[in-house]
Amino acid sequence: MNRILIIGAGQAGLQVAEALRKRGYGGALCLIGEEAWPPYQRPPLSKQYLAGDFADERLYFRPLGHYTKLNVDLRLATRVTALDRAARQVTLASGETLAYDGLALTTGTRVRPLPVPGADHPAVCYLRGLADAQAIKSRLAVARRVVVIGGGFIGLEVAATARARGCDVHVVEALDRLMARVMPPVVSDFFANLHRGHGTQLRFGAQVTAIADTASGVAVRLQDGTALPADLIIAGIGVLPNQELAAAAGLTCSNGIEVDEFACTSDPVIVAAGDCTWHRNRLFDAPHRLESVQNAVDQAKVAAASLLGQRQPYADLPWFWSDQFDVKLQIAGLSAGHDQCVVRGAPTPAGFSVYYFKAGRLLAVDSLNRPADHMLARRLLSAGTAVTPAQAGDTACDLKSLLTAA
């Protein structure tokens, strides 16, 4: 190939570029990003960055000189408006066209907008990129009352950071517990107690009906008539895959750009990787979409290999993490579809883990303040080691010995 374009300058886009060079690709390579900053870390945005522990430059994955050494044409603040698969070229917002022999789509996701009247109020913020984090950080410096809409990972991480900065914080969740879509009640209850213990007010089964100005400022109005006054409102109700460019070009999309286990789209010279993909992984029966640093890195390597005709299947174990106050939640595997969960250890701040099973087969493990449990879980799951629910629940059972036995 003489020229490869990468659309999306995030974690996955950078990894595709680096993997291509590592695999010996010596042709032209262009990395295009809509944001003004070079590829940067997103996980710290809701935690260390808002807390004031990170300068902007510390977020960058690589210094700018790295892209020169890598011979990558890094185009920032540049938007791709059209993809012409027949001509094998893309059109930029400036009107310029760029031809390609191979193309990688690493377009990521965007925030799901709050669907209520007043959602465009200046007090409402979302957190997805660095510009969002900069705006929230400046507002947190003067805010006294913060309302977080959404009790998922991002919302809770921001809530913890805001509370640690001394703000009065309310978390409004439409479901009956925190992180209900991905966590069992024992973990939800643990984090509810954690946040309440730090003074955060939690409201479950609460439907937001409007954001409205009041005599004293702005308030979040709930269906039951409650009005929560706020100086800052954070909406964290999920994200949507950036698949419109791909869909308009006729690529197959569903809940993301559809790719096979080789990160290949329905066009033989186009691959996709990261949060924007609805993908297959040989470790799992069904396709899925993940918002994960690990997935972005590992799938990007697979995508780079496919561009060079060095196809290798994606078969890496997913893992995730979330930091809230002094608790680190680490997740290995995917628990969706489980029919049994077993708690290992007492659910206290000292740490415990939850093992998920389906028909007796281990699917995933959540570990809270148990980094050794997490690392062991990744080994057990990657190796396909048989673990029974009884063994998982027995703290006297040395699960590490099961690896040796296998």
KEMARDREN-207299 format. One record per residue: residue in three letters; x, y, z of N, C-alpha, C in turn. Coordinates in steps of 0.02 Angstrom, whole numbers, plus 50000, padded with zeros to 5 digits. Example, Ala and Ser with C-alpha at 12.3 -4.5 7.8 and 13.67 -1.06 7.14 Angstrom:
// residues 2
ALA506604971650390506154977550390506604983550390/SER506424988850354506844994750357506455000250394/
This chain:
// residues 406
MET500424994050000500005000050000500445006350000/ASN500215011349961500605017549957500375022850006/ARG499735022650025499485027650072498915024850114/ILE498995025550179498475023550226498235029650264/LEU497585030450268497285035750308496975032750370/ILE497035036350426496705034350489496265040150509/ILE495615038950513495145044250532494955043250605/GLY495175047750647495055047350719495725046950756/ALA495915052450789496565052850821496515051850897/GLY496215046150916496185044350986496635038551001/GLN496475034851054496875029051075496945024051018/ALA496385022150986496415017150933496785019650872/GLY496665025950853496995028650794497745028850802/LEU497985031150859498695031150873498975024150870/GLN498625019350900498865012450902498905009450832/VAL498425011050789498465008550720499095011150687/ALA499225017650694499815020650663500455017350688/GLU500515016650753501125013750781501205006350761/ALA500645002750760500674995750742500864994850669/LEU500634999250625500814998950555501574999750546/ARG501855004750580502575005750574502964999950605/LYS502724997350660503064991750693503064985650648/ARG502534984850608502484979050564502844980250497/GLY503174985850491503594986950432503294991150377/TYR502704993950388502404998150336502815004450327/GLY503045005850267503465011650254503145016850210/GLY502505015950192502165020650148501915026750185/ALA501555031050148501275037150176500745035350228/LEU500725039150282500265037650337500005044250364/CYS499345045050363499035051250385498525049750440/LEU498595053250496498155052450554497745058850562/ILE497085058250555496655064150554496215064350616/GLY496215070050651495805070750711495415077250712/GLU494795077150737494385083150740494605087950795/GLU494895085250849495085089450905495745093050891/ALA495875098250931496475102350920497095099350952/TRP497005094150992497555091251030497785084650998/PRO498425082951006498645076350984498325070951026/PRO498355064651006498035059251043498205059551118/TYR497675058951159497765059651232497345054551269/GLN497515053651333497155049051377496485051951396/ARG495955048051393495305050251415495125048151487/PRO495335042151510495135040151578495285045251633/PRO495855048851632495975053651687495515059751686/LEU495155060851631494765066951625494245067551680/SER493935062051699493405062151750493685061651821/LYS494335060751827494635059551893495215064451906/GLN495825062351891496415066351908496405073251875/TYR496175073551813496185079951778495705084951811/LEU495085082751826494605087251859494845089051929/ALA495215084551961495465085952028496055090852028/GLY496305092451968496865097051963497545093851966/ASP497565087151960498205083551967498565082751900/PHE498235084151844498535083251778498525089851740/ALA499095091851712499095097251663498895094251595/ASP498675098551549498455096151483498995091851450/GLU499615094251451500155090751415500285083851444/ARG500145082851508500265076451539499775071151513/LEU499225073351483498745068651455498975065751389/TYR499425069251354499615067051287499975060351290/PHE499795055851244500135049351241500865050151221/ARG500985054451173501655055351146501805062751135/PRO502445064851140502605071751122502525072651047/LEU502435078751025502305080050954502875077550910/GLY503485077750936504055075450897504005068050879/HIS503625064350917503555057150904503245055950836/TYR502765060150816502415059150753502875060750694/THR503325065550705503825066950653504295061050645/LYS504535058250701504975052450698504625046450666/LEU503975045950678503595040350651503405041550578/ASN503555047550554503375049550486502625049050474/VAL502255051950522501525052150518501305059250504/ASP500895060150455500595066650440500005067550488/LEU500115071050543499605071950594499205078250579/ARG498575077350564498145083050548497625083950602/LEU497705089150642497255090450697496745095850677/ALA496215096450717495675101150703495435100450631/THR495395094250608495215092650539494635087750538/ARG494115089450503493515085250501493435082150432/VAL493295075750431493145072150369492395072450359/THR492185074950302491465075850289491165070450244/ALA491585067050205491315061950159491835056650145/LEU491585050750132492005045050114491735042150049/ASP492155042249997491975039649932492355033149922/ARG492015027549932492345021049928492535019249856/ALA492125021249808492275019649739492915023149716/ALA492985029449735493575033249715494155032249764/ARG494015029049820494505028049874494815034849894/GLN494365039249915494595045649939494105048349991/VAL494365052850034493945056250083493965063650068/THR493435067050088493395074350080493415077550149/LEU493825082650157493875086250219493405092250219/ALA493285095050278492845100850284493105106750243/SER493755107050233494065112450194493935111650120/GLY493695105850099493595104450028494155100249998/GLU494705099550033495255095450009495055088150008/THR495315084449959495195077349955495865073649965/LEU495825067949999496405063850011496265056749986/ALA496695054249944496615047449918496915042449967/TYR496675036249964496945031050007496965024349971/ASP497435020249992497445013249971497155008850026/GLY497245011050088496955007750146496695012950194/LEU496165011250230495835016150273495655012850340/ALA495795016350394495595014050461495115019150491/LEU494535016850514494045021050547494095019950622/THR494315024950657494385024650731494035030850759/THR493405031550742493035037750753492735038450823/GLY492775033250864492565033750933491825034750943/THR491645038250996490955039451014490835046751032/ARG490205048551039490025055151063489505054351118/VAL489395059451158488925058951213488215058551188/ARG487805054951226487095054651212486775060951242/PRO486435064951202486155071251228485575070151276/LEU485505074451323484965074151372484315076151337/PRO483805071651335483205073051295482645076451334/VAL482805082151364482295085751403482325093151386/PRO481775096851396481785104051386482315107351431/GLY482675112051402483185115551440483865112151440/ALA483935106651402484565102951402485135107151373/ASP484965112351335485475116651307485665122551352/HIS485445122151415485605127451464486365127751474/PRO486655133751481487375134451490487645130651551/ALA487215129251600487445125751660487545118251648/VAL487285115751591487325108551576487975107051539/CYS488345102251566488975100151535488975092551524/TYR489345090451474489465083351461490215082251467/LEU490405075951476491125074451479491285068851431/ARG491635070751378491885065751330492605067251311/GLY492745073651297493415075551275493735080651320/LEU494335082751299494725087451339494395094151345/ALA494075096551292493725102951296493175102751348/ASP492805097151350492285096251401492585096551471/ALA493135092951481493455092651547493715099451568/GLN493985103251520494225109951536493645114351561/ALA493075113851527492495117851546492245115951615/ILE492195109451628491955107051694492445109051748/LYS493085108351735493595109951784493555117251805/SER493465121651758493415128751775492785130351814/ARG492245126851798491615127851834491645124951905/LEU491995119351913492055116351979492435120852028/ALA492845125252001493235129752043492785134652081/VAL492185135752055491735140652087491055137552105/ALA490915131652081490255128652094490185126352167/ARG489595127052194489445124452261488975118452256/ARG488515118552207488005113352201488065110052133/VAL488175103552134488255099752072487735094252069/VAL487385093752014486915088352002487175084151944/VAL487255077751957487485073051906486885068851884/ILE486745069051820486185065151792486485058751761/GLY486355053151793486625046851769487085043651820/GLY486905037651843487305034151894487735028651864/GLY488055030151807488525025451777489235027351796/PHE489725024251763490425025251782490635032551778/ILE490515035851721490745042751713490405047351763/GLY489745046651769489385050951815489635050151886/LEU489755044051908489985042851976490705045151987/GLU491125044451936491805046851942491815054451949/VAL491415057851909491375065151914491065067151981/ALA490555063552003490245064952068490755064352124/ALA491165059152122491675058152174492175063752174/THR492385065852114492875071252109492575077852134/ALA491955079152115491625085452137491535085452213/ARG491355079752241491255079352314491925080352350/ALA492455077452322493115078252352493345085552351/ARG493085089352304493245096452299492795100752343/GLY492345097552380491925101152428491245103252403/CYS491055101052344490395102952317489845098752350/ASP489245101552354488645097752372488435094152308/VAL488365087552312488245083552252487615079352258/HIS487205079652207486635075152198486755070852137/VAL486635064352141486645059952083485935057652071/VAL485695058752010485015056951990485055051051942/GLU484755045551961484785039451919484075037051905/ALA483925035751841483255033651821483085026651844/LEU483585022251850483465015451872483475015051948/ASP483395008951975483315008352047483975007452086/ARG484535007552050485185007052084485735009552038/LEU486335010552065486895012952026487155007451979/MET487395009651921487715005151872487314998751861/ALA486654999451860486204993651859486274989451796/ARG486484992451741486534988651679487144984051677/VAL487634985351719488254981451714488484978451780/MET488184980251836488404977951902487834974351938/PRO487994969251978487484965952019487314970252079/PRO486754968752113486554972852171487094973552224/VAL487484968252237487984968752291488504974152276/VAL488694974952213489164980152194488824986952193/SER488224987152166487844993452166487754996052237/ASP487554991652282487444993652352488094996152384/PHE488644992752369489284994752397489445001952376/PHE489375003452312489545010152289489035015352312/ALA488405013352319487915018052347488115020052418/ASN488315015152458488535016552526489175020652527/LEU489615019252479490245023052475490095030452461/HIS489675031752412489525038752394489135042252450/ARG488655038752479488285041752534488745043152593/GLY489215038652605489685039652660490115045852652/HIS490195048052589490575054152576490125060252569/GLY489475059252583489025065052585488645066352521/THR488695061952472488325062852409487605060552418/GLN487135064452391486425062652393486245058752330/LEU485935052952339485745048652282484985048352275/ARG484745048952214484035048252200483935043052146/PHE483585037652164483465032152117482745032452090/GLY482645029452031481985029652000481755036651986/ALA482225041051973482075048151965482115050051891/GLN481575052551864481545054651794481625062251789/VAL482125064451752482225071651740481725073851687/THR481355079251702480865081751654481075088251621/ALA481515092051654481725098451625482315101351664/ILE482685105651629483185110051661482905117051655/ALA482805120451710482455126851708482775132051753/ASP482745138151731482975143751772482495144851830/THR482775146851886482375148451945482595155251972/ALA482265157552024482445164052053483155164052080/SER483395158152101484055157752131484585154852084/GLY484405153752020484885150951973484555145951925/VAL484775139751927484515134551883484375128351924/ALA483905124251902483725118151939483575112451892/VAL483685106451917483495100351881482815098351908/ARG482305098251864481635096551885481515089051873/LEU481225085851924481085078651920480335077551912/GLN480165071551890479465069851877479025070351939/ASP479315069151998478915069452059478825076552085/GLY479055081452047478975088452066479575091452102/THR480065087452120480665089952153481065094352106/ALA481345099652133481805103952095482465104152132/LEU482995101752100483655101652131484065107552106/PRO484195112452149484585118352127485305116352112/ALA485595119752063486265117852042486645123952014/ASP487295123752023487735128451988488035125151927/LEU488075118451930488365114551876487975108051870/ILE487795106251809487425100051795487845095851747/ILE487985089651767488355085151725487885079751699/ALA487815079251633487405074051603487845068351581/GLY487745062551611488145056651593487685050751581/ILE487335050851524486825045751511487035041251452/GLY487675040651442487915036051391488195039451329/VAL488425035351282488725037851221488445034251160/LEU488565037151102488345034251038488945033450993/PRO488985027950955489555027050910489545031850852/ASN490125034550834490175038950776490235034650713/GLN489665032750686489635028250629489335031450567/GLU489145037850572488785041150518489195041450453/LEU489835042950459490265043350400490275036550364/ALA490365031350404490385024550376489715022550346/ALA489175024050381488505022250357488345025850292/ALA488515032250288488375036150227488755033450167/ALA489335030250181489735027350127489515020250109/GLY488995017750144488725011150128489035005450166/LEU489455006950216489725001550257489184998950304/THR489214992550320488714989650364488814992050435/CYS488274994750465488294997350533487674995050571/SER487744994250636487174992950679487264997350741/ASN487464994350796487654998350855488404999550851/GLY488615002650796489315003650782489475001150712/ILE490085002450690490305000050624490454992650630/GLU490114988650590490184981350597490844978950568/VAL491214975250608491844972150585491854964850608/ASP492254960850572492334953850591492904953150642/GLU493104946950655493624945850705494314948350683/PHE494364950550619494984953250594494954960950589/ALA494434963950618494314971150617494174973750547/CYS493954969350502493804971250433493064973150426/THR492934978650391492254980650377491994976950316/SER491424979050290491144975950230491504978250167/ASP491994982850173492424984850118493114981850130/PRO493394978250082494024974650093494634978950108/VAL494614985350093495194989550108495074994350166/ILE494514993250202494354997650259494284993350322/VAL494644995350374494584992150439494304997250488/ALA494114994950547493884999550600494074996550667/ALA494175000950716494384998550782494165003550836/GLY494085000850896493945005050954493205005550971/ASP493035010851007492355011751033491815012050979/CYS492005013650918491505014550865491295007950833/THR491595002350853491464996050817490974991350852/TRP490574988150812490164982450832490554976350807/HIS490904972950852491414968350829491354961350857/ARG491744957050827491774950050849492454948750882/ASN492424944550933493024942550970492954934950978/ARG493484931250961493434923950962493314921051031/LEU493384925151083493244922651150492494922451165/PHE492084925651123491374926451138490944924151079/ASP490344921951095489894919351044489564924851002/ALA489414930451033489034935750999489444942050991/PRO489304946050940489654952450931489424957350985/HIS489824962550995489664967551046490054973851032/ARG489894979151069490274985351065490534987051134/LEU491174989051138491484990451203491774997551204/GLU491705000851260492035007251272492595005851321/SER493185004651294493735001951334494405003751304/VAL494865006051346495545007351324495855000951297/GLN495774995451335496074989051315495824986951246/ASN495174987551235494894985551170495174989951114/ALA495224996451127495485000951076496194999151056/VAL496604997451105497304995751092497364989051055/ASP497044983951083497134977251055496794976450987/GLN496204979350979495864978750915496224982850861/ALA496524988450881496894992550833497494988650804/LYS497814984650845498374980450821498124975450770/VAL497544972550782497244967850735497074971450669/ALA496804977550675496624981450615497234983050573/ALA497784984950606498394986550569498654980450532/ALA498634974650565498864968550533498434966950471/SER497784967950476497344966550419497494971150360/LEU497634977550374497804982150320498404979850280/LEU498854976450314499474974150282499424966950257/GLY498824964050260498744957250237499034952050283/GLN499134953950346499434949450397498894947650448/ARG498344945150425497744944350466497854939950527/GLN497624942450584497634938650646496974939850681/PRO496644934850708495994935850740496044939450806/TYR495524943150821495474946750885495234941750937/ALA495644940550988495464935751040495754937851107/ASP495714944451121495984947051184495434947951235/LEU495584946251297495094946951351494964954251367/PRO494334956451367494194963351386494304964651461/TRP494554970451477494594972451548494504980051553/PHE494254982151610494054989051621494224991051693/TRP494154997551707494234999751776493865006251788/SER493725007651852493425013951873493685015751942/ASP493885022051951494125024452016493605029252044/GLN493365027752104492885031952139493095032652212/PHE493255038652232493545039952299494155035552307/ASP494195031452359494785027352370494665020052350/VAL494185018952305494025012152282494185011452208/LYS494555006352191494695004752121494294998452103/LEU493844999252056493464993652029493814991351965/GLN493994984951962494314982151902493894976251878/ILE493774976151813493324971251783493714967251730/ALA493654960751734493954956351684493414952151652/GLY493374952151586492864948351551492214952151543/LEU491714948851516491054951851506490534947651543/SER490154950851587489684947251629488984946751598/ALA488874949851541488204949651509487974942451499/GLY487364941151518487074934551509487204929751566/HIS487524931951619487684927451674487034925251710/ASP487054919251738486474916751775486644915651849/GLN487264917151869487454916351939488054920951953/CYS488034924152011488624927952032488794925952104/VAL489434925352117489684923052182490154928252211/VAL490044930152273490464935152305491034931552341/ARG491644933852328492234931052362492504936352410/GLY492444934952474492644939752525492054944052546/ALA492124947352602491594951652627491574958252589/PRO490984960552570490934966852531491064972952574/THR491694974152589491914979852630492444983652592/PRO492614989752614493144993652580493814990152579/ALA493914985252622494544981452622494624977652556/GLY494064976252522494094973152457493734966552452/PHE493434965252395493104958952380493034958252305/SER492844952452282492754951252210492094947752198/VAL491834948552138491214945152118491354941152055/TYR491204934752058491314930252001490654928751967/TYR490644929351900490034928451861490074921951822/PHE489534918051823489514911651789488894911151744/LYS488964907151691488384905351650488434897851638/ALA487914894251661487914886951657488544884051686/GLY488784887051741489364884551776490034886651747/ARG490034890451692490654892651661490804899851681/LEU491424901151701491624907851723491634912651664/LEU491274918351671491234923351619491654929551634/ALA491634931751697491954938151714492054938551788/VAL492474943351808492614944651879492674952151890/ASP492294954651939492374961551962492774961452027/SER493294965552031493694965852092493714972952118/LEU493564973752182493574980352214494134980552265/ASN494614984952253495214985552295495564978752304/ARG495534974752252495874968252252496264967352186/PRO496804971252178497174970752114497454963852100/ALA497654960152153497904953452142497354948852115/ASP496744949652142496174945752117496064947252043/HIS496114953652025495994955651956496504952451908/MET497134952751927497654949951883497574942451877/LEU497394939151932497274931951929496674930451885/ALA496144934451892495544933351851495704933851777/ARG496114938551758496304939251688496664932951664/ARG497084930251706497444924151687496964918151682/LEU496524917551730496044912051730495594912251668/LEU495344918151653494884918851597495244918051530/SER495834920851525496214920251462496394913051447/ALA496544909351501496744902251492496134897651486/GLY495534900251499494944895951498494934890951554/THR495254892751611495304888251667494614886951698/ALA494464880851713493824879051744493834881151818/VAL493364885351837493264887351906492534886251923/THR492404882851978491704881651997491464887352042/PRO490804888452045490544893452092490754892052164/ALA490784885752184490974884052252491694886052265/GLN492134884952218492834886952226492894894552230/ALA492524898052187492564905352187492334908352253/GLY491824905352284491564908052346491954906052408/ASP492414901352402492794898852459493464902452462/THR493544907052509494164910952513494754906552534/ALA494614900552559495164895952577495424892252516/CYS495054892652461495264889252400495764893552363/ASP496344890752348496874894452311496714893852236/LEU496404899052210496214898852140496814898852093/LYS497364901652117497964901752075498204894652061/SER498084890052107498304883252098497944879852040/LEU497344882452023496964879651967497324880651901/LEU497714886051896498094887151835498624881851827/THR498964880051882499484874951880499184868151863/ALA498594866851893498264860451881498054859751808/ALA497864865251779497644865051709498224863951662/
